[in-house]
């Protein structure tokens, strides 16, 4: 490799390491939220309990705020009346899995808890009610409209009171819930699955704690950039004490075991099983399959991946990127194509970015990987095998620490 080509490769390596560092930083920051991870034993109620515990832990100020826990199936039951004692709230929440059975009495139960606020709530404080359900009402005597009207009259007409209804999964009719939220003047969150419930609770807590004035107009949906640490910081600085209640669905379906989130393609679409006519190849590594069945296929992007590239709830990682930092995928070209790195012409598959009409050959990809190893093995004096292990343990830190020291030695 001549010096000019080597400089070009080093530049690409620098950009690759830089973005790897940024990516790893985002992942580390995201871990602060400690979202629920899937196991074969995860049930809907266990995810609801974990998310509720996090909400109490970060929103409640022991001895100042008052919390209440209620459940509903065929009826509404107060599991813990308003209390300043945080430990009592945890004890009540952790016992909810023992009460899962029956139907879904959503509308009547929401009004029942509103009446509990009217009887036992401190009227000098803002009131916050968070409701979680996984299905449509099938037990209430009230209609949807009647429920919403009572909530508006008795609860949300006061601008310092908040009600958040969270509907989780495909069993919830979001059109109905949005209609009820509109009439009742509260906010409805549609959520894809229970693994995202803690993130929604974080959003609710962040919007409440950072509002300059506690009014519904200040609370919006869609900003997930906060962390529980931020919520806790704002709560500790706030002089406003609150009364809040959690109303959790404990109908029989809450015992359902939930599947881990699907792996995703480069664009973030869920990957699903697909039967191909003939064999297929992996868009990540370019290897041919030995079967007509792809376990991880994206119908939107016409994308397939080997199981080794797929992790639950995460995007597949590309082998490299184009100059605009888009992930490259293997693609079969009908004729001759030119590598945008070395300028040589090839037949067959290339690493391609369709957005930029960019192609890379396997030789240039290998040079990139070689340069990554060289920047570390020369500086540290370790063999490539040791370097590769350290790279896999903490790639961004390892390469970033050594890249420019090696560049300085060469040039």
N, C-alpha and C positions, 0 to 999 in steps of 0.2 A: 504494500500500500504506500503510495507516495505521500509527501508531507501535506500537500494541498487536500488530498482526499481524506487524510487523517484529521485535518482541522475541521473539515465539513462534518465528519462523523462525530468528533468531540462536541461540536456545536449542538448536534441533534441529541447527543447524550446529555448535555447540560439541560436542555429543555425538557427532556424526558425525566431526568432526576428532579428538576424543579417542580414539575407538575405532580410527580410522585410524592414529593414532600408535602405539597399543598393538599393532595388527596388524603394522605395519611393523617395530616393535621385535622381535616374535617371529620375523618372517621373517629379519631381520638376524642374530639369535641362531642361528636354524636353519642359516644359511649356514656357521657354524663347523664343522658336521659335514661339509661339502663332499661331500654325497652324489653318487653317480655320476649324471651327466645323460645322457639318451638321445641317441644319434646313430644314423644308419643303419649304422655300422660296429661298434657295440657287440656283442660276443659274450659268452657266459656266462663263458668263461675270462678275458676281459679285465676283467670286473667282479670276478671272484674275485681276480685278481692285484691290482687296485687296492685292494680292501678289505683284503687281507692285508698289503699294504705299509703301509696306515694303522695296522693293528693293531700291526705290528712297530715302526713309528715312535714310537708313543705308549706302548707297553707295555714295550719293551726298553730296558734301561739298559746302554749299551755298556761292555764290560769287566766287567760284573757278572752280568747274567742270561745264560742260554744258550738259544739257539733252534735248532730243527731243522725242516727242510722235507722232506716226503715226498709222493709222488703215488701214485695207483692207477688202473689201468684193468684190463688182464688180469692184472696183477701189481702188487705194491707196490715202489716204488723210492725209496730215500733220495737226495734231490737235494742235501741239505746236512746233514751230521751236526751234532751239538750244537756250537755255537760261540758265543763271546762277541762276535764281530765282526759288527756290524750290517750293514756293507756286503756281507758274504758272503751274508747272508740276502736282501737286496734283489736281488743278482745271481741267486741261485737262483730266487726268485719270478718275476722278470721274464723268465726263460727258459722258463717252464712252457708257454707257448702252442706251443712247438715239439714237445711230446710228446703232443698230443691225438690219441687214436685208441683203438680197441678197445672192450671191454665194461666192466662195473662189478663189480669184485671188492671189494665193500665190507666184508663181515664178516671175511674172512681178513685184509684189509689193516689193519683196526682192531686186531686181535690182534697182527699183526706189529709195529706201532708200539708197542704196549704192551710187547712183548718187547724192543724197542729201548730203552725206558726202563729196563727191568729190567737190561739189559746195560751201558748207558752213562750212565744218569741218575745225578745226585747225590742219594743217598738222604737227605741232610740238608735237602733243599729240597722245597717243594711242587712237584708235577708237574701240568702243564696240557696237555691234548690237545684241539685244536679240529679237528673233521672237517666237511668240506663235500661234499655230493653232490647230484646233480640227478636221480637215478633209483634204482630198486630193484636189489638185488643180482642178478646173473645169471651169476657166475663162481666164487663161493666153494664150497669143499668143506664148510665148516662150516654148520650151520643157524643161524637167527637166535637160537634159545635157547642153543645151545652157545657162540656168540660172546658173548652177554650174560653168561653164567655165567663165562666165562674173564676177561672184563673186570672183573667184580665181584671175583673171587678175586685177580687179579693187579694190579689198579689202584685201583679206587674203594673197596675195603674200607678203605683208609687215608683218613681224613677230611681229610687235607691235599692229596689229589689230586682234580683236577677233569677231567671229560670232558664236552665239549659237542658234540653232533651237530646239524648244521644241514642240513635238507632243503629244497631250493629248487625251487619250481615244481610243476606238476601231475603230473610223472612220478614223484614220491615217494609211496609209500603211508604216510601219516602214522600210520595205525592200527598198522602193523607197527613203525614206528620208536618209537612211544610204548610199545608192548609191550616192545621191546628195552631202552629206557631204564629202564623200571620194573624189569625183571629185573637189569639191569646197574648200577642205582643211579647213573645219570647224567642229564643234562638234554638234552631234545630240543627244538629250535626249528623249527617249520614256518614257512617263509617263502614269500610269494606269488611274488616274482620277484627276480632278481639285483640290481635297483636298490636293494633294501632290505638287501642283505648287509652293507654297511658299517655300517648302523645296528645290526644284530644284533651285529656284532663290537664296536661301541662299548658296547652293553649288557653283553656278556660281560666286557669289560675293566673297565668301571665297577663291576660287581658284585664282581669279584675284588679290585680295588684298594681298595675302600671297606669290605670285610669286616673287622670287628674281629678275628675269628679265622677263619682259612681253613678253613671247614667247609661242607659242602654245604648245611646248613640255612640258612646266611646268604645263599645265592644264589637269587634268585627272578627270575621273568620278568615283564616288562610295564612297567618304568619306563624311558622313553626320554628323560628330561629332562636327562641328562648331556651333556657335551661332551668332545671329545678333550682339551681344555685341562685339564679337571678330572682326567681319567685320568692325564695326564702329571704334574700337580701331586702327586697321591697317590703315584704311583710314585716320584717324586723324594724324597718324604718317607719312604717305606717303607724299613725296614731288612731286609726279607725278600727274598732273592734267589730266583729261580724258574728251573726248567727247563720249557720249553714246546715243543710241536711242532704244526705245521700239516700236516694230511693232506688234500690237495686232490684231488678227482675230476678226472681228465683223460681220461675216456672220450670217444668220438667226438661225443656229443651236446653236449659243452661248447663245441664250435665253432659251435653254433647262434647265429644273429643274434637278438637279443632286441628286441622291440618296445618303444617308449617307453610309460610308464604312461598309461592313459586319462585324459582330463579327467573332472571330477566335477561332479555337480549340487551344489546348495546344501547338501545333507545328507551329501555325501561318497561317494555311490554312483557307480560307474564308468558313463560314458556310452558307448552302443553304437549301431550303425546300426539304423534302424527304418524299415520301409515303412508309411506311413499310408494309410488309405482316405480320399482327399481331401487337401486342403492342411492345413498346420499353421502355428502361429505360435510365435515365440520367447518363452519364458517370462522371459527376461532383459530384452529391449528392447521386446517387444510387436509386432515387425514380422511381417507375414504372409510365409510362404514362397511361392516360385513353383514348388515341386516337391512330390511326395508322399513324397520320401525325406528323412528326418532323419538326418544323420551322427552326431548327438550326442543320444541319447535315454536317459532313465532310466525303466525299466519300473516301478520301485518307486514313484516319485513322479509318474509320468506327466508328465515334464519334458522339454522340448526346448530346444535352444540353437543360435544361429547360430555358425558357425565362428569368427567374430571374438571371441566371448566365451570360447573354449575354449583352454586351455593344458595341455600334457602334465603329468599328475600333480598338477594344481591344481584347486581348486574354482572354479566360475564366480563372478564378482563381481556382486552385485546392484546395481541403480541406487540403491537406498535401503533403509532398514530401518524397522521399526515402532518403537514407543516402548520395546519390550522388547529391541531390538537384533536381532530376527530379520530375515533377508533377505526382501525383498518380491519376489514374482513376479507377472507379468501373468496374470490369470484372467478368463475370460468369464463374466459374470453373466447368469442367465436373465431377470432383471427389473431393476427400478430398484435402485440402491444409493447409500449416502451416504458421502461422503468424511469420514473421522474428523478431518481437519485443518481444513477450511473449513466443513463442515456442509452443503455443497451436494449435490443429488441428480443422478445421472447414469445413463445407459444404457450398455451395452457392457462393455468391459474396464476393469478397475481394477488398480492395484498392490496385491496382497493378501498378508496374513499369515494363513494358515489356522489357525495355533495360537491367535492372539489375536483372530481375527475382526475384523481391522483392514483398512481400505481407504484408499488415497490416490489422488487424481486427478492427472492429468498437469499441471494448473496449479500445484498445490502442489509437485510435484516440480520444476517449472521455477523456482519461487520459491526453493527450496533451492539449486539450482545457481546462480541469480543472486546470492544472498546470499554464496555461496562466492567468486564473482568479485569482488563489491563489497568484501569484507573485505581483499582484496589489492590491487586496482587503485587504490582511493582512497588507501591508505597509501603505495604505491610510486610512484604517478603513471604507471604503465605502462598501455598499452592492453590490452583483454581478451585479444587474441591472445597477447601476451607473457606475461600472467598465466597463461593456460591452459597455455602451454609449460612455465613454471616449475612449475606445479601437477603436470603430468605427470611432470616430472623427479624431484621429491621432494615429493609431495603433503602428507604429514603434517607435515614440517618447515616448509614454506612457509605453510600455513594456520595452524598452531599459533603460529608466530612473529608473525603479523599480526592474528589474529582479535580479540584483546582490545585491542590498540592502536586498532583501528578502532571497536570497541564503546565505548571510552572517549571517542573523539571525538564519537560520535553522542549519547551520553547524559551 
